[in-house]
Amino acid sequence: MRLTIVPLSEAHRLPRWRRPTALLILMAFAMPLAFATWSALLNNFVVEVADFDGADIGWLHTVREIPGFLAIGVIALILVIREQVLGVVSLAVLGLATAVTAWFPSLGGILSVTLLSSFGFHYFETVNQSLQLQWLPKARAPQVLGWLLAVGSAASLGAYGLVVLTWKAFALDYATVYLVSGGLTFGIAVFCLLAFPQFETPHPQLKQVVLRKRYWLYYALQFMSGARRQIFVVFAAFMMVERFGFEVHEVTALFLINFVANMLFAPLMGRAVGRFGERNALVFEYVGLIVVFLAYGGIYLFGWGVVLAAALYVIDHLFFALAFALKTYFQKIADPGDIAPTAAVAFTINHIAAVFLPALLGYLWLASPGAVFVCAAGIAVISLALALMIPRHPAPGNETVFSWWRGAAQAAE
């Protein structure tokens, strides 16, 4: 296949549907078709078909996060393959693995297919984040990232809506739904590979591991974000099935409500980050998550009911949508050539806790589910303390609130 290379500065001459933003929108739409459907059906699939318990689901998510921990491998791959091609191929792998998920209804089979799909998901997300920060101008990045989140939510909404409306009406099975959703993602990935030129950015990316001292706060926030998110992803939906007996269409309806909310609020969140800054947005997120996780714990400790649990799940999901403020914070402090390698390093850091935390907390879940959410609240408290270290106007040389101290000390010497 012959690749057509177009400098980013010339991309505006292309038809709108072949420009970089159009490719980002199409990929943002394609990824949730596979991943969101996989997530919506997963808890019911593993409980009903594979007879999973809390420890099994913990191990599943530990295996799922191994490729995230190995996301640093993207740096080696972009030595031999263009970053844009790698992203699209990873998207295709995600779609293909999702399509065959139901064909392997055993613990070993599910873990194997999950590992493959996770390589596709995490490598796609690593490259996609890098391309977003390279292709979007800083002034418009928060708003466009908000719209991309809304597009992804719309794709998830469509997938979930179809599951809710057709699961019982047409007596669907897991194999059919996984095959259709994964196949659509795979088809869109092939289209992206063939229909779009390769966009050349003006800043060549370093193709080596980049660890810079001045990015330490970004690394710390990524680590805590990964730990906190795992508890939500692994145990919040699992609670709805295990404790409250939600069926497939009920879990999917809950996911559907989440993404309707994201469609409505994500663009507004993008504008809010642009107006109030990354620090205020992240502080708001973490304070909200502390309250939500403590309330989750109360469901088990005090026997609070299903309506509160469902409401907390939707609120929780909305707070997590503000996480793109972390992307724009890094975009503002980074050297342009650091974006691709640092995206890979950040994904690895983000998944350090994810490799061991789900399995470890899976055993804690067997003894005390409420304690798992109390741990999540503690992690959110640490995240809040870190967020308060972000300056109002991040920039190279002004990465933290302590930067002016360092500058004053150097000036005094």
C-alpha positions as CSV (number, residue, x, y, z in Angstrom):
1,M,0.0,0.0,0.0
2,R,1.4,3.4,-1.1
3,L,1.1,6.0,1.6
4,T,0.3,9.6,0.7
5,I,2.1,12.0,3.1
6,V,0.6,15.5,3.7
7,P,2.2,18.1,5.9
8,L,-0.1,19.2,8.7
9,S,0.1,22.8,7.5
10,E,-1.3,21.8,4.2
11,A,-4.1,19.6,5.6
12,H,-6.7,22.4,5.4
13,R,-6.5,22.1,1.6
14,L,-8.0,18.7,1.7
15,P,-11.8,18.0,1.7
16,R,-13.2,18.3,5.2
17,W,-13.8,14.5,5.5
18,R,-10.1,13.8,4.9
19,R,-8.6,16.3,7.3
20,P,-6.9,15.3,10.6
21,T,-9.9,16.3,12.8
22,A,-12.2,14.2,10.7
23,L,-9.9,11.2,11.3
24,L,-9.8,11.8,15.0
25,I,-13.6,12.0,15.0
26,L,-14.0,8.8,13.0
27,M,-11.6,6.9,15.3
28,A,-13.4,8.4,18.4
29,F,-16.6,6.9,17.0
30,A,-15.2,3.5,16.1
31,M,-13.4,2.6,19.3
32,P,-16.4,2.6,21.6
33,L,-18.5,0.4,19.2
34,A,-16.2,-2.5,20.2
35,F,-15.0,-1.5,23.7
36,A,-18.2,-0.1,25.1
37,T,-20.2,-3.2,23.9
38,W,-17.5,-5.5,25.4
39,S,-17.8,-3.6,28.7
40,A,-21.6,-3.6,28.7
41,L,-21.9,-7.3,28.3
42,L,-18.8,-8.4,30.1
43,N,-20.1,-8.7,33.7
44,N,-23.2,-10.7,32.7
45,F,-21.2,-12.8,30.2
46,V,-18.6,-13.9,32.8
47,V,-21.1,-14.5,35.5
48,E,-23.7,-16.3,33.4
49,V,-21.4,-18.2,31.0
50,A,-18.1,-18.6,32.8
51,D,-19.3,-18.5,36.5
52,F,-16.8,-15.8,37.6
53,D,-16.6,-14.6,41.2
54,G,-14.9,-11.5,42.5
55,A,-11.4,-13.0,42.4
56,D,-11.9,-14.1,38.8
57,I,-13.1,-10.7,37.7
58,G,-10.1,-9.2,39.4
59,W,-7.7,-11.4,37.5
60,L,-9.5,-10.7,34.3
61,H,-8.9,-7.0,34.7
62,T,-5.3,-7.5,35.8
63,V,-4.7,-9.4,32.6
64,R,-6.5,-6.7,30.6
65,E,-4.2,-4.0,32.0
66,I,-0.9,-5.7,31.2
67,P,-0.8,-4.2,27.7
68,G,-1.4,-0.8,29.3
69,F,1.7,-1.4,31.4
70,L,3.5,-2.3,28.2
71,A,2.4,0.7,26.3
72,I,5.9,2.0,26.4
73,G,6.5,-0.6,23.6
74,V,4.8,2.0,21.3
75,I,8.1,3.8,21.3
76,A,9.9,0.8,19.7
77,L,7.1,0.2,17.2
78,I,7.1,3.8,15.8
79,L,10.7,3.2,14.9
80,V,9.5,0.9,12.1
81,I,5.9,2.0,11.6
82,R,4.3,5.4,11.3
83,E,2.4,6.5,14.4
84,Q,-0.8,7.1,12.5
85,V,-0.7,3.6,10.9
86,L,0.0,2.0,14.3
87,G,-3.0,3.7,15.8
88,V,-5.4,2.5,13.0
89,V,-4.0,-1.1,13.0
90,S,-4.4,-1.2,16.8
91,L,-8.0,-0.2,16.4
92,A,-8.5,-3.0,13.9
93,V,-7.0,-5.5,16.4
94,L,-9.4,-4.3,19.1
95,G,-12.4,-4.8,16.7
96,L,-11.2,-8.3,15.6
97,A,-10.6,-9.5,19.2
98,T,-14.0,-8.2,20.4
99,A,-15.7,-9.9,17.5
100,V,-14.6,-13.4,18.7
101,T,-14.9,-12.9,22.4
102,A,-17.9,-15.1,22.9
103,W,-16.3,-18.0,21.1
104,F,-14.0,-18.6,24.1
105,P,-16.4,-19.0,27.1
106,S,-13.8,-20.3,29.6
107,L,-11.5,-18.6,32.1
108,G,-8.4,-19.3,29.9
109,G,-10.2,-18.4,26.7
110,I,-11.6,-15.1,28.0
111,L,-8.2,-14.1,29.5
112,S,-6.5,-14.8,26.1
113,V,-8.9,-12.9,24.0
114,T,-9.0,-10.1,26.5
115,L,-5.2,-9.8,26.4
116,L,-5.3,-9.5,22.6
117,S,-8.1,-6.9,22.6
118,S,-6.4,-5.0,25.3
119,F,-3.2,-4.7,23.2
120,G,-5.4,-3.1,20.5
121,F,-7.2,-0.8,22.9
122,H,-4.2,0.4,24.9
123,Y,-1.9,0.9,21.9
124,F,-4.7,2.7,20.1
125,E,-5.4,5.0,23.1
126,T,-1.6,5.7,23.5
127,V,-1.2,6.7,19.9
128,N,-4.6,8.5,19.7
129,Q,-3.7,10.7,22.7
130,S,-0.4,11.5,21.1
131,L,-2.0,12.4,17.7
132,Q,-4.6,14.6,19.4
133,L,-2.0,16.7,21.2
134,Q,0.1,17.0,18.1
135,W,-2.7,17.8,15.7
136,L,-4.9,20.1,17.8
137,P,-3.8,23.7,18.5
138,K,-3.5,24.5,22.2
139,A,-6.1,27.2,22.2
140,R,-8.8,24.8,20.7
141,A,-7.6,21.6,22.3
142,P,-10.0,21.5,25.4
143,Q,-13.0,22.3,23.3
144,V,-12.2,19.8,20.5
145,L,-11.3,17.1,23.1
146,G,-14.7,17.7,24.6
147,W,-16.4,17.2,21.2
148,L,-14.4,14.0,20.6
149,L,-15.6,12.7,24.0
150,A,-19.1,13.6,23.0
151,V,-18.7,11.7,19.7
152,G,-17.4,8.6,21.5
153,S,-20.3,8.9,23.9
154,A,-22.7,9.1,20.9
155,A,-21.2,5.9,19.5
156,S,-21.6,4.1,22.8
157,L,-25.1,5.5,23.1
158,G,-26.1,4.0,19.8
159,A,-24.5,0.6,20.6
160,Y,-26.1,0.5,24.1
161,G,-29.5,1.7,22.8
162,L,-29.6,-1.2,20.3
163,V,-28.7,-3.7,22.9
164,V,-31.4,-2.4,25.3
165,L,-34.0,-2.4,22.5
166,T,-33.1,-5.7,20.8
167,W,-31.6,-8.0,23.5
168,K,-34.9,-9.5,24.7
169,A,-37.0,-8.5,21.7
170,F,-34.9,-10.6,19.3
171,A,-33.5,-13.1,21.8
172,L,-29.9,-12.0,21.0
173,D,-26.9,-13.9,22.3
174,Y,-23.5,-12.8,23.3
175,A,-21.8,-14.2,20.1
176,T,-24.0,-12.2,17.8
177,V,-23.6,-8.9,19.6
178,Y,-19.8,-9.2,20.0
179,L,-19.4,-10.2,16.4
180,V,-21.4,-7.3,15.0
181,S,-19.9,-4.6,17.2
182,G,-16.3,-5.8,16.8
183,G,-16.8,-6.2,13.0
184,L,-18.0,-2.6,12.7
185,T,-14.9,-1.3,14.5
186,F,-12.7,-3.5,12.3
187,G,-14.4,-2.2,9.1
188,I,-14.0,1.5,10.1
189,A,-10.4,0.9,11.0
190,V,-9.7,-0.5,7.5
191,F,-11.5,2.5,6.0
192,C,-9.3,4.9,8.0
193,L,-6.2,3.1,6.8
194,L,-7.2,3.4,3.2
195,A,-9.1,6.7,2.9
196,F,-6.8,9.1,4.8
197,P,-3.4,10.4,3.9
198,Q,-0.5,10.3,6.4
199,F,-0.3,13.6,8.2
200,E,3.3,14.9,8.9
201,T,3.7,17.1,11.9
202,P,6.2,20.0,11.9
203,H,7.8,18.6,15.1
204,P,9.5,15.2,14.7
205,Q,8.8,13.0,17.7
206,L,11.6,11.5,19.8
207,K,11.7,7.8,19.3
208,Q,13.2,6.9,22.7
209,V,12.0,6.7,26.3
210,V,11.6,10.3,27.7
211,L,11.5,10.8,31.4
212,R,12.0,14.5,32.4
213,K,12.2,15.7,36.0
214,R,10.0,18.7,35.2
215,Y,7.1,16.4,34.2
216,W,7.0,14.7,37.7
217,L,3.6,16.1,38.6
218,Y,2.1,14.8,35.4
219,Y,3.6,11.3,36.0
220,A,2.2,11.3,39.6
221,L,-1.3,12.3,38.5
222,Q,-1.2,9.6,35.8
223,F,-0.3,7.0,38.4
224,M,-3.1,7.9,40.7
225,S,-5.6,8.2,37.9
226,G,-4.8,4.7,36.8
227,A,-5.2,3.3,40.3
228,R,-8.5,5.2,40.9
229,R,-10.0,4.3,37.6
230,Q,-9.4,0.6,38.0
231,I,-11.5,0.4,41.1
232,F,-14.4,2.1,39.2
233,V,-14.0,0.1,36.0
234,V,-13.6,-3.3,37.7
235,F,-16.0,-3.1,40.7
236,A,-18.7,-0.5,40.1
237,A,-20.5,-2.3,37.3
238,F,-19.7,-5.7,38.9
239,M,-21.5,-4.5,42.0
240,M,-24.7,-3.8,40.0
241,V,-24.8,-7.4,38.8
242,E,-23.6,-9.2,41.9
243,R,-25.4,-7.2,44.6
244,F,-28.5,-6.0,42.8
245,G,-28.9,-8.7,40.1
246,F,-28.9,-6.4,37.1
247,E,-29.5,-8.2,33.8
248,V,-27.8,-7.4,30.5
249,H,-30.4,-4.9,29.2
250,E,-30.5,-3.2,32.7
251,V,-26.7,-2.8,32.9
252,T,-26.6,-1.6,29.3
253,A,-29.4,0.9,30.1
254,L,-27.3,2.3,32.9
255,F,-24.3,2.7,30.5
256,L,-26.7,4.3,28.0
257,I,-27.7,7.0,30.6
258,N,-24.0,7.6,31.2
259,F,-23.3,8.3,27.6
260,V,-26.3,10.5,27.1
261,A,-25.0,12.6,30.0
262,N,-21.5,12.7,28.4
263,M,-22.9,13.7,25.1
264,L,-24.7,16.6,26.7
265,F,-22.0,17.7,29.2
266,A,-18.6,16.9,27.5
267,P,-18.6,19.9,25.2
268,L,-19.5,22.1,28.2
269,M,-16.7,20.5,30.2
270,G,-14.3,21.3,27.4
271,R,-15.3,24.9,27.5
272,A,-15.1,24.9,31.3
273,V,-11.5,23.6,31.2
274,G,-10.6,26.3,28.7
275,R,-12.1,29.0,30.9
276,F,-11.3,27.9,34.4
277,G,-8.1,26.0,33.8
278,E,-6.9,22.5,34.4
279,R,-6.2,22.9,38.1
280,N,-9.8,24.0,38.9
281,A,-11.3,21.3,36.7
282,L,-9.3,18.5,38.3
283,V,-9.9,19.8,41.8
284,F,-13.6,19.7,41.1
285,E,-13.3,16.2,39.7
286,Y,-11.4,14.8,42.7
287,V,-13.6,16.4,45.4
288,G,-16.6,14.9,43.6
289,L,-15.0,11.4,43.4
290,I,-14.2,11.4,47.1
291,V,-17.8,11.9,47.9
292,V,-19.0,9.3,45.3
293,F,-16.6,6.6,46.5
294,L,-17.5,7.1,50.1
295,A,-21.1,6.8,49.2
296,Y,-20.4,3.6,47.3
297,G,-18.8,2.2,50.5
298,G,-22.0,3.3,52.3
299,I,-24.1,1.0,50.1
300,Y,-22.4,-2.0,51.6
301,L,-21.8,-0.6,55.1
302,F,-25.3,0.8,55.6
303,G,-27.4,-1.2,53.1
304,W,-28.3,1.8,50.9
305,G,-30.4,0.8,47.9
306,V,-30.2,0.3,44.1
307,V,-31.5,3.8,43.1
308,L,-28.6,5.5,44.9
309,A,-26.1,3.0,43.5
310,A,-27.3,3.7,39.9
311,A,-27.2,7.4,40.5
312,L,-23.7,7.3,41.9
313,Y,-22.6,5.3,38.9
314,V,-23.8,8.0,36.5
315,I,-22.3,10.8,38.5
316,D,-19.0,8.9,38.9
317,H,-18.8,8.5,35.1
318,L,-19.4,12.2,34.6
319,F,-16.6,13.1,36.9
320,F,-14.2,10.8,35.1
321,A,-15.0,12.6,31.8
322,L,-13.1,15.6,33.2
323,A,-9.9,13.6,33.0
324,F,-9.0,15.1,29.6
325,A,-7.9,18.2,31.6
326,L,-4.8,16.1,32.4
327,K,-4.1,15.8,28.7
328,T,-4.2,19.6,28.1
329,Y,-2.1,20.2,31.2
330,F,0.6,18.1,29.6
331,Q,0.2,19.7,26.2
332,K,0.8,23.1,27.8
333,I,4.0,22.1,29.6
334,A,5.5,19.7,27.1
335,D,8.2,20.2,24.5
336,P,6.5,19.4,21.1
337,G,8.8,16.5,20.3
338,D,8.1,14.9,23.7
339,I,4.4,14.2,23.1
340,A,4.6,10.7,21.4
341,P,7.2,9.1,23.7
342,T,5.7,10.7,26.8
343,A,2.2,9.5,25.9
344,A,3.6,5.9,25.9
345,V,5.5,6.5,29.2
346,A,2.4,8.0,30.7
347,F,0.2,5.0,29.7
348,T,2.7,2.7,31.3
349,I,2.8,4.8,34.5
350,N,-1.0,4.9,34.5
351,H,-1.2,1.1,34.4
352,I,1.4,0.3,37.1
353,A,-1.2,0.0,39.7
354,A,-3.7,-1.5,37.3
355,V,-1.5,-4.6,36.9
356,F,-1.8,-5.7,40.5
357,L,-4.6,-3.6,42.0
358,P,-7.7,-5.4,40.5
359,A,-6.4,-8.9,41.5
360,L,-5.4,-7.7,45.0
361,L,-8.7,-5.8,45.6
362,G,-10.6,-8.8,44.2
363,Y,-9.6,-10.8,47.3
364,L,-10.5,-7.8,49.5
365,W,-13.9,-7.7,47.7
366,L,-14.6,-11.2,48.9
367,A,-14.1,-10.1,52.5
368,S,-15.5,-6.5,52.4
369,P,-16.7,-4.8,49.2
370,G,-17.3,-1.5,51.0
371,A,-13.6,-1.4,52.0
372,V,-12.6,-1.5,48.3
373,F,-14.5,1.8,47.7
374,V,-13.0,3.4,50.8
375,C,-9.6,2.6,49.3
376,A,-10.7,4.4,46.2
377,A,-11.7,7.5,48.2
378,G,-8.3,7.6,49.8
379,I,-6.7,7.5,46.3
380,A,-8.9,10.4,45.2
381,V,-7.7,12.4,48.3
382,I,-4.1,12.0,47.2
383,S,-5.1,13.0,43.6
384,L,-6.7,16.1,45.0
385,A,-3.5,17.1,46.8
386,L,-1.5,16.6,43.6
387,A,-4.0,18.6,41.6
388,L,-3.6,21.6,43.9
389,M,0.1,21.7,42.8
390,I,-0.9,22.6,39.2
391,P,-0.3,26.3,38.5
392,R,-3.2,28.5,37.1
393,H,-1.3,29.0,33.8
394,P,0.9,25.9,33.1
395,A,3.7,26.4,30.6
396,P,7.3,25.1,30.0
397,G,9.2,26.3,33.1
398,N,5.9,26.7,35.0
399,E,4.9,23.1,35.5
400,T,3.9,23.3,39.2
401,V,3.1,25.9,41.8
402,F,6.6,25.4,43.1
403,S,8.3,26.5,39.9
404,W,8.4,30.2,40.9
405,W,10.3,29.2,44.1
406,R,12.9,27.4,42.0
407,G,13.1,30.4,39.6
408,A,13.5,32.8,42.5
409,A,16.2,30.6,44.1
410,Q,18.1,30.4,40.8
411,A,17.9,34.2,40.4
412,A,19.2,34.7,43.9
413,E,22.3,32.6,43.2
